[in-house]
Amino acid sequence: MIIYFGVGVCILVLVFTYYTRQISRLNADIEAQIEIFVSLVAELPSIKDRDLQQRLLTVVRQELYAENRSRRFSFIITDADGKWEIVQGIDTQLDEKVNESDTVTLTHDEEDLLTSTLVRMKNKNQRRKIPYLKEDRKITGYFYYGDAAPSEMAQLPFAITDTEKKPQKWQMWKDVITAENATPEEKDRAQIFIQNTPAFAELQTTPDWQDGYFYYEIKSFYGLLITPIVLSIVLLLFAFGSILVYRRVKSYEHAAIWGGLAKETAHQLGTPISALLAWSELLDERSQETGDQVLAELSTNMQSDLERLQKTTTRFGMIGTEPTKTTVNIQKVLNDVLTYFEKRLPQISRNIDINIKSHDVPSISANALLLQWVFENLIRNSLDAIQRKVGHIQIEPLYDERQKQVIIRYSDNGSGIPSENQRFIFEPGMTTKTHGWGLGLTIVQRIIREYHHGSIRLVESRPGRTTFEIRLPTNVS
C-alpha cells in the first residue's frame, strides 16, 4: 500500500512539473508576441506610404486593444515626462476616462491605481521607447462658406473658426481678414455670418507622432495550475479515504472474526457446562441422601463456579450482537463486582483494597452482565499492575447534570502505563504482560462505545496513579 501510494505521489509530481513548464512556455510565447507588436509600432513612423501606415496601425490596435486579450494583457503609454496618455486593460471605466480626453480629472483612488500599476509594470518589464498617436486625426476648427456666382468664386464668402467656433479668418466679398487685425465690428459681422450659415466642414490635420514610453504586464496563466492542484488534492483525499475504508473493513473483519470466535466458544462450552451443572445437582442430591457434608460443600462450590462459567459464556455470546438492555442501577452493578472479587482477594498475597464510593446517580439503560465484565477486566488489569504490598482501587460514580451522563472514575495505585504505549491501550493485542492476549481493554472499549454509546478514556497514568473515565448516557430527559 505504501509503495503504491509513493508511486502515485511521484506520478503526480511529474505531471505537475510538466504542466507548470507548459504554462511557463505559454506565458513566454505571449510576451514574445507583444514584443513583436511593440517593435512594429516603433517602425510605423518611418513608413512613407500613409495608407500602408494606417492599415498597419489599425492591425496593431486591433491586437493590443482586443477584448479577449485585455483581461490578461494591460499596458500604459506615457509621454516623455512620464504622464500617462493611453491606458488599456487596467479597468474598463478608467481606460475610457483616460483615453477620451487630455483634460479629464481622475479621482484620488484612480490616480493611486494607475500609479501602483505603472510601478508594478516598471518592476516586471523593461520600458520601451515608442512613438504613439493619441488619435488618428485631429480637429483644429470648422469651415463655413456662403453662395457665390461661378464667375465670382474668388470672392466666395467664408469663415474659418477654432474648435470653439470663434472666427479666426474670414472673407466677406472683400479682402481676407484675420482675428488679430479685425475690428470689433468686423468680428461681430463674422460671428453673425457663422450663425446664419448652416453649411460647414470640419478641419482636420494628421497629428505628428509623439515620443513616449510603453509599459506592460501580462497576467500569467497560473490560474490553470488550480486544476492539477485540485486533482492532486482530490486524489490524495481519495487515497486517504481508501486507506480509512480499508482499515475500517479490516477492523470489521477482525471484529467479525473475534465475534464469531466468541460465539462459537460460548456455544461449544454451553453444552458441557449444562451437563456439569446437572452432575453437580445430582451430587447435591446424593450428599443429602448420605448426609456427607464434604460432598455437599464440594457440590455447592462446583455449582457456584459453573454458574460463573455459564455467565462468562453468556457474555461471550453477546459479542457481535446488540445486547438486551434494561434499566440498570450502576451502584448495584459495582457492588456485584465487588462481591465477586471479595471472595478471591484473600487468595492474593498482597493487601488490596477495592473502595466503591456511593453517590446518588440516576439509572441508565444498559446490559448489567456486560457492564460487570467491563469493571472485572479493569480490576484484573489493576491487580496485575499493583506490585506493592498495599494496593488501592477506587471506583466513584458521579452525575454530570449538564451532559445528562453518569461518570465513573476508576483509579488504582499500580505501576502505570508507559507513555509510549498509552495511545495503543485499546488496540487488540496490546499488552505489557507476559500472559494474556491483550484483549481486555479492547473488549471494555467495545462494550462502552458500541453497545452503550458511551466513552472511555485514559485520564492519567504514572507510577502510583492510573485513572480511567467512563461516561454513559442516562435515562434522564
C-alpha positions as CSV (number, residue, x, y, z in Angstrom):
1,M,0.0,0.0,0.0
2,I,2.8,2.4,0.9
3,I,4.7,1.6,-2.3
4,Y,1.6,2.2,-4.4
5,F,1.0,5.5,-2.6
6,G,4.6,6.6,-3.1
7,V,4.4,5.8,-6.8
8,G,1.2,7.7,-7.2
9,V,2.7,10.8,-5.5
10,C,5.8,10.6,-7.8
11,I,3.5,10.5,-10.9
12,L,1.5,13.5,-9.6
13,V,4.8,15.4,-9.1
14,L,5.9,14.7,-12.6
15,V,2.6,15.6,-14.1
16,F,2.5,18.8,-12.1
17,T,6.1,19.7,-13.2
18,Y,5.3,19.1,-16.8
19,Y,2.1,21.2,-16.6
20,T,3.9,24.1,-14.9
21,R,6.6,24.1,-17.6
22,Q,3.9,24.2,-20.4
23,I,2.2,27.2,-18.7
24,S,5.6,29.0,-18.4
25,R,6.2,28.4,-22.1
26,L,2.7,29.8,-22.9
27,N,3.4,32.9,-20.9
28,A,6.8,33.3,-22.7
29,D,5.1,33.0,-26.1
30,I,2.6,35.6,-25.3
31,E,5.3,38.1,-24.1
32,A,7.2,37.4,-27.4
33,Q,4.1,38.3,-29.4
34,I,3.7,41.5,-27.5
35,E,7.3,42.4,-28.3
36,I,6.6,41.9,-32.0
37,F,3.8,44.4,-32.0
38,V,5.7,46.9,-30.0
39,S,8.6,46.7,-32.4
40,L,6.2,47.1,-35.3
41,V,4.8,50.3,-33.7
42,A,8.3,51.6,-33.3
43,E,8.8,51.3,-37.1
44,L,5.5,52.8,-38.2
45,P,6.6,56.5,-38.3
46,S,9.3,55.6,-40.9
47,I,6.8,54.2,-43.4
48,K,6.2,56.8,-46.0
49,D,3.1,55.2,-47.5
50,R,0.3,56.8,-45.4
51,D,-2.3,54.2,-46.5
52,L,0.0,51.3,-45.5
53,Q,1.0,53.0,-42.3
54,Q,-2.7,53.4,-41.4
55,R,-3.5,49.8,-42.2
56,L,-0.6,48.5,-40.1
57,L,-1.6,50.9,-37.2
58,T,-5.2,49.5,-37.4
59,V,-3.9,45.9,-37.2
60,V,-1.7,46.7,-34.2
61,R,-4.5,48.5,-32.3
62,Q,-7.0,45.6,-33.0
63,E,-4.5,43.2,-31.5
64,L,-3.5,45.3,-28.5
65,Y,-7.0,46.5,-27.7
66,A,-8.7,43.1,-28.3
67,E,-11.3,42.5,-25.6
68,N,-10.4,38.8,-25.2
69,R,-6.8,39.8,-24.5
70,S,-7.4,42.9,-22.3
71,R,-8.3,40.8,-19.4
72,R,-4.8,39.4,-19.2
73,F,-2.7,41.9,-21.1
74,S,-2.6,45.5,-19.9
75,F,-0.4,48.4,-20.9
76,I,0.2,52.1,-20.2
77,I,1.8,54.5,-22.7
78,T,3.3,57.7,-21.1
79,D,4.7,60.8,-22.7
80,A,8.3,61.7,-22.4
81,D,7.7,63.3,-19.0
82,G,6.1,60.1,-17.6
83,K,2.4,61.3,-17.7
84,W,0.0,58.6,-18.9
85,E,-1.5,59.1,-22.3
86,I,-3.0,55.8,-23.3
87,V,-4.3,53.1,-20.8
88,Q,-5.6,49.7,-21.7
89,G,-6.6,46.7,-19.6
90,I,-6.5,48.3,-16.1
91,D,-10.2,49.0,-15.6
92,T,-12.8,49.4,-18.3
93,Q,-14.2,52.7,-17.0
94,L,-10.8,54.1,-16.1
95,D,-9.5,53.1,-19.6
96,E,-12.2,55.1,-21.3
97,K,-11.9,58.0,-18.9
98,V,-8.1,58.4,-19.5
99,N,-8.3,57.8,-23.3
100,E,-11.2,60.1,-24.1
101,S,-9.7,63.4,-23.1
102,D,-6.4,65.1,-22.2
103,T,-8.1,67.3,-19.5
104,V,-10.0,64.6,-17.7
105,T,-9.9,64.7,-13.9
106,L,-9.2,61.5,-12.1
107,T,-10.2,60.7,-8.5
108,H,-7.6,60.0,-5.9
109,D,-8.3,56.3,-6.0
110,E,-8.0,56.2,-9.8
111,E,-4.7,58.0,-9.6
112,D,-3.4,55.6,-7.0
113,L,-4.5,52.7,-9.1
114,L,-2.7,54.0,-12.2
115,T,0.4,54.9,-10.2
116,S,0.7,51.5,-8.5
117,T,0.0,49.7,-11.8
118,L,2.7,51.7,-13.5
119,V,5.2,51.0,-10.7
120,R,4.4,47.3,-10.9
121,M,4.9,47.3,-14.7
122,K,8.2,49.0,-14.4
123,N,9.4,46.3,-12.0
124,K,8.2,43.5,-14.2
125,N,9.3,44.6,-17.6
126,Q,11.8,47.0,-19.0
127,R,10.3,50.1,-20.5
128,R,10.3,50.5,-24.3
129,K,10.6,53.8,-26.1
130,I,7.7,54.0,-28.5
131,P,6.1,56.6,-30.8
132,Y,2.4,57.0,-30.3
133,L,-0.7,58.8,-31.7
134,K,-3.3,60.0,-29.3
135,E,-5.8,60.0,-32.2
136,D,-5.5,59.4,-36.0
137,R,-7.0,62.8,-37.0
138,K,-7.1,66.0,-35.0
139,I,-9.9,68.5,-35.4
140,T,-8.4,72.1,-35.5
141,G,-11.6,74.1,-36.4
142,Y,-14.6,74.5,-38.8
143,F,-15.0,76.0,-42.2
144,Y,-18.2,78.0,-43.2
145,Y,-18.9,79.2,-46.7
146,G,-21.7,81.1,-48.5
147,D,-23.0,81.3,-52.0
148,A,-21.4,83.0,-55.0
149,A,-21.7,83.0,-58.8
150,P,-19.3,80.9,-60.7
151,S,-17.7,84.0,-62.1
152,E,-17.2,85.4,-58.6
153,M,-15.7,82.3,-56.9
154,A,-12.6,84.3,-55.9
155,Q,-14.9,86.4,-53.8
156,L,-16.6,83.5,-52.1
157,P,-17.6,84.4,-48.5
158,F,-16.1,82.1,-46.0
159,A,-15.1,81.9,-42.3
160,I,-12.6,79.6,-40.5
161,T,-13.1,79.1,-36.8
162,D,-11.3,77.2,-34.0
163,T,-12.8,74.2,-32.2
164,E,-14.9,76.6,-30.1
165,K,-16.4,78.2,-33.2
166,K,-14.7,81.5,-32.7
167,P,-13.8,83.2,-36.1
168,Q,-10.1,83.2,-36.8
169,K,-10.0,84.1,-40.6
170,W,-12.8,85.2,-42.9
171,Q,-13.7,86.9,-46.2
172,M,-17.0,88.9,-46.8
173,W,-16.7,89.9,-50.5
174,K,-13.6,91.8,-49.7
175,D,-10.1,91.1,-48.6
176,V,-9.3,88.3,-46.2
177,I,-9.4,89.4,-42.6
178,T,-7.7,87.7,-39.6
179,A,-8.8,87.9,-36.0
180,E,-5.6,89.6,-35.0
181,N,-6.3,92.6,-37.4
182,A,-10.1,92.7,-37.3
183,T,-12.1,95.5,-35.6
184,P,-14.9,94.6,-33.2
185,E,-17.5,95.4,-35.9
186,E,-15.8,93.0,-38.3
187,K,-15.6,90.3,-35.6
188,D,-19.4,90.8,-34.9
189,R,-20.2,90.6,-38.6
190,A,-18.1,87.4,-39.0
191,Q,-19.9,85.9,-35.9
192,I,-23.3,86.7,-37.5
193,F,-22.2,85.1,-40.7
194,I,-21.2,81.9,-38.9
195,Q,-24.5,81.7,-37.1
196,N,-26.5,82.2,-40.3
197,T,-24.5,79.8,-42.3
198,P,-25.7,76.1,-41.8
199,A,-23.1,74.5,-44.1
200,F,-19.8,73.8,-42.6
201,A,-17.0,71.2,-42.6
202,E,-14.5,70.0,-40.0
203,L,-10.9,71.0,-40.5
204,Q,-8.7,68.0,-39.6
205,T,-5.0,67.6,-39.6
206,T,-2.9,64.5,-39.3
207,P,-1.1,64.8,-35.9
208,D,2.6,64.1,-35.6
209,W,3.9,61.1,-33.9
210,Q,4.9,61.7,-30.3
211,D,7.7,60.1,-28.3
212,G,6.7,58.1,-25.2
213,Y,7.3,55.0,-23.2
214,F,5.5,51.7,-23.3
215,Y,4.9,49.7,-20.1
216,Y,3.0,46.5,-20.0
217,E,2.3,43.4,-17.9
218,I,0.7,40.0,-18.6
219,K,-1.3,38.2,-16.0
220,S,0.2,34.8,-16.1
221,F,-2.0,31.7,-16.7
222,Y,-1.0,30.3,-13.4
223,G,-4.7,30.1,-12.5
224,L,-4.7,26.9,-14.7
225,L,-2.5,25.3,-12.1
226,I,-5.5,25.1,-9.9
227,T,-6.7,22.2,-11.9
228,P,-3.8,19.8,-11.2
229,I,-3.6,21.0,-7.7
230,V,-7.3,20.3,-7.1
231,L,-6.9,17.0,-8.9
232,S,-3.9,16.2,-6.7
233,I,-5.9,17.1,-3.5
234,V,-8.8,15.0,-4.7
235,L,-6.6,12.0,-5.4
236,L,-4.8,12.4,-2.1
237,L,-8.2,12.6,-0.3
238,F,-9.4,9.6,-2.3
239,A,-6.3,7.7,-1.3
240,F,-6.7,8.7,2.3
241,G,-10.3,7.8,2.2
242,S,-9.4,4.4,0.6
243,I,-6.9,3.8,3.4
244,L,-9.6,4.6,6.0
245,V,-12.1,2.4,4.3
246,Y,-9.6,-0.4,4.1
247,R,-8.7,-0.1,7.8
248,R,-12.4,0.1,8.7
249,V,-13.1,-3.0,6.6
250,K,-10.2,-4.8,8.2
251,S,-11.5,-3.7,11.6
252,Y,-14.9,-5.1,10.8
253,E,-13.3,-8.3,9.6
254,H,-11.4,-8.6,12.8
255,A,-14.5,-7.8,14.8
256,A,-16.5,-10.4,12.9
257,I,-13.7,-12.9,13.4
258,W,-13.5,-12.3,17.1
259,G,-17.3,-12.1,17.4
260,G,-17.7,-15.4,15.6
261,L,-14.9,-17.0,17.7
262,A,-16.5,-15.7,20.9
263,K,-20.0,-17.1,19.8
264,E,-18.5,-20.4,18.8
265,T,-16.6,-20.7,22.0
266,A,-19.7,-19.8,24.0
267,H,-21.7,-22.4,22.0
268,Q,-19.1,-25.1,22.4
269,L,-18.9,-24.5,26.2
270,G,-22.6,-24.3,26.7
271,T,-23.3,-28.0,26.3
272,P,-20.7,-29.4,28.7
273,I,-21.4,-26.7,31.3
274,S,-25.1,-27.6,31.3
275,A,-24.1,-31.2,31.7
276,L,-21.7,-30.4,34.6
277,L,-24.5,-28.4,36.3
278,A,-26.7,-31.4,36.1
279,W,-24.0,-33.6,37.5
280,S,-23.4,-31.1,40.3
281,E,-27.2,-31.2,41.2
282,L,-27.0,-35.0,41.2
283,L,-24.0,-34.8,43.6
284,D,-26.0,-32.4,45.8
285,E,-29.0,-34.8,45.9
286,R,-26.6,-37.7,46.8
287,S,-25.0,-35.7,49.6
288,Q,-28.4,-35.0,51.1
289,E,-29.3,-38.7,50.9
290,T,-26.0,-39.8,52.5
291,G,-25.5,-36.8,54.8
292,D,-21.9,-36.4,53.5
293,Q,-21.0,-32.7,54.4
294,V,-17.8,-32.8,52.4
295,L,-19.7,-33.9,49.3
296,A,-22.3,-31.2,49.9
297,E,-19.7,-28.5,50.2
298,L,-17.9,-29.7,47.0
299,S,-21.3,-29.7,45.2
300,T,-22.1,-26.2,46.3
301,N,-18.7,-24.8,45.2
302,M,-18.9,-26.7,41.9
303,Q,-22.4,-25.2,41.2
304,S,-21.1,-21.7,42.1
305,D,-18.1,-21.9,39.7
306,L,-20.2,-23.5,37.0
307,E,-22.8,-20.7,37.2
308,R,-19.9,-18.2,37.0
309,L,-18.6,-20.0,33.9
310,Q,-22.1,-20.1,32.4
311,K,-22.3,-16.3,33.0
312,T,-19.0,-15.9,31.2
313,T,-20.1,-17.9,28.2
314,T,-23.3,-15.8,28.1
315,R,-21.1,-12.7,27.9
316,F,-19.1,-14.1,25.1
317,G,-22.3,-15.0,23.3
318,M,-23.3,-11.3,23.3
319,I,-20.2,-10.2,21.4
320,G,-21.1,-9.2,17.8
321,T,-24.8,-8.7,18.5
322,E,-26.9,-5.9,20.0
323,P,-27.4,-7.0,23.7
324,T,-30.7,-6.7,25.5
325,K,-30.8,-3.6,27.7
326,T,-32.7,-2.9,30.8
327,T,-32.9,-0.1,33.4
328,V,-29.7,-0.6,35.5
329,N,-28.6,0.9,38.7
330,I,-24.8,1.4,38.3
331,Q,-24.3,1.3,42.0
332,K,-25.7,-2.2,42.2
333,V,-23.5,-3.3,39.2
334,L,-20.4,-2.1,41.1
335,N,-21.5,-3.8,44.3
336,D,-22.0,-7.1,42.5
337,V,-18.5,-6.8,41.0
338,L,-17.1,-6.1,44.5
339,T,-18.9,-9.1,46.0
340,Y,-17.3,-11.3,43.3
341,F,-13.8,-10.1,44.0
342,E,-14.1,-10.1,47.8
343,K,-14.2,-13.9,47.7
344,R,-11.0,-14.1,45.6
345,L,-8.9,-11.2,47.0
346,P,-7.8,-13.3,50.1
347,Q,-6.0,-15.7,47.7
348,I,-3.7,-12.9,46.6
349,S,-0.6,-12.5,48.8
350,R,-0.9,-8.7,48.7
351,N,-3.3,-6.5,50.6
352,I,-5.5,-4.9,48.0
353,D,-8.5,-2.7,48.9
354,I,-11.3,-2.1,46.5
355,N,-13.3,1.0,47.5
356,I,-16.5,1.9,45.8
357,K,-17.8,5.4,46.7
358,S,-21.5,5.7,46.9
359,H,-23.3,8.7,45.2
360,D,-26.9,9.3,44.2
361,V,-26.8,8.8,40.4
362,P,-29.7,8.2,38.0
363,S,-30.2,4.8,36.4
364,I,-29.0,4.0,32.9
365,S,-30.2,1.8,30.0
366,A,-27.6,-0.9,29.8
367,N,-26.8,-4.6,30.0
368,A,-25.8,-5.5,33.5
369,L,-23.7,-8.6,32.6
370,L,-21.6,-6.6,30.1
371,L,-21.0,-3.7,32.5
372,Q,-19.9,-6.2,35.1
373,W,-17.5,-7.6,32.6
374,V,-16.1,-4.1,32.0
375,F,-15.2,-3.5,35.6
376,E,-13.9,-7.0,36.1
377,N,-11.5,-6.5,33.3
378,L,-10.3,-3.2,34.7
379,I,-9.9,-4.7,38.2
380,R,-7.9,-7.7,36.8
381,N,-5.6,-5.2,35.0
382,S,-5.1,-3.3,38.2
383,L,-4.3,-6.5,40.1
384,D,-1.6,-7.3,37.6
385,A,-0.3,-3.7,37.7
386,I,-0.2,-3.3,41.5
387,Q,3.2,-4.7,42.6
388,R,3.4,-3.1,46.0
389,K,2.2,-4.8,49.3
390,V,-0.7,-2.4,49.8
391,G,-2.9,-1.7,46.8
392,H,-5.9,0.6,46.4
393,I,-8.5,0.5,43.7
394,Q,-11.2,3.2,43.8
395,I,-14.4,3.4,41.8
396,E,-16.5,6.6,42.0
397,P,-19.8,7.1,40.1
398,L,-20.8,10.7,39.6
399,Y,-23.5,12.5,37.6
400,D,-23.0,15.2,35.1
401,E,-26.3,17.1,35.1
402,R,-25.4,19.3,32.2
403,Q,-24.4,16.5,29.8
404,K,-27.0,14.1,31.3
405,Q,-24.3,11.4,31.8
406,V,-23.1,9.1,34.5
407,I,-19.4,9.5,35.0
408,I,-17.4,6.6,36.6
409,R,-13.9,7.4,37.6
410,Y,-11.8,4.3,38.0
411,S,-8.3,4.6,39.5
412,D,-5.6,2.5,41.1
413,N,-2.1,2.9,42.5
414,G,-0.4,0.5,40.2
415,S,2.8,0.9,38.2
416,G,1.1,2.8,35.4
417,I,1.2,2.5,31.7
418,P,4.3,3.7,29.8
419,S,3.8,6.9,27.9
420,E,4.8,5.3,24.6
421,N,2.0,2.7,25.0
422,Q,-0.8,4.9,26.2
423,R,-2.1,5.6,22.6
424,F,-2.4,1.9,21.9
425,I,-4.0,0.6,25.0
426,F,-7.4,0.0,23.4
427,E,-6.0,-1.8,20.3
428,P,-6.3,-5.6,20.1
429,G,-3.2,-7.5,21.2
430,M,-1.7,-4.5,23.1
431,T,-0.3,-5.9,26.4
432,T,2.8,-5.4,28.6
433,K,2.2,-8.6,30.5
434,T,3.9,-11.9,29.8
435,H,0.5,-13.6,29.7
436,G,-2.9,-12.8,28.1
437,W,-3.9,-11.8,24.6
438,G,-4.2,-8.1,25.2
439,L,-8.0,-8.0,24.6
440,G,-9.2,-6.8,28.0
441,L,-9.3,-3.1,27.3
442,T,-10.4,-3.7,23.7
443,I,-13.5,-5.5,25.0
444,V,-14.0,-2.8,27.5
445,Q,-14.0,-0.1,24.9
446,R,-16.3,-2.1,22.6
447,I,-18.8,-2.6,25.3
448,I,-18.8,1.0,26.4
449,R,-18.7,2.7,22.9
450,E,-20.6,0.4,20.6
451,Y,-23.1,-1.3,22.9
452,H,-23.8,1.5,25.3
453,H,-23.0,4.6,23.2
454,G,-20.7,6.0,25.9
455,S,-17.0,6.8,26.0
456,I,-13.9,5.7,27.9
457,R,-10.6,7.5,28.1
458,L,-7.3,7.3,30.0
459,V,-7.2,10.5,32.1
460,E,-3.7,10.0,33.5
461,S,-1.2,7.2,34.0
462,R,2.0,7.4,36.0
463,P,3.7,5.3,38.7
464,G,1.3,5.2,41.6
465,R,-1.7,6.7,39.8
466,T,-3.7,5.5,36.8
467,T,-7.2,6.9,36.2
468,F,-9.8,6.0,33.6
469,E,-13.0,8.0,33.0
470,I,-16.2,6.2,31.7
471,R,-19.2,8.2,30.5
472,L,-22.6,6.6,30.0
473,P,-25.8,8.3,28.9
474,T,-28.7,8.3,31.4
475,N,-32.4,7.8,31.1
476,V,-33.0,11.4,32.3
477,S,-34.6,13.5,29.6
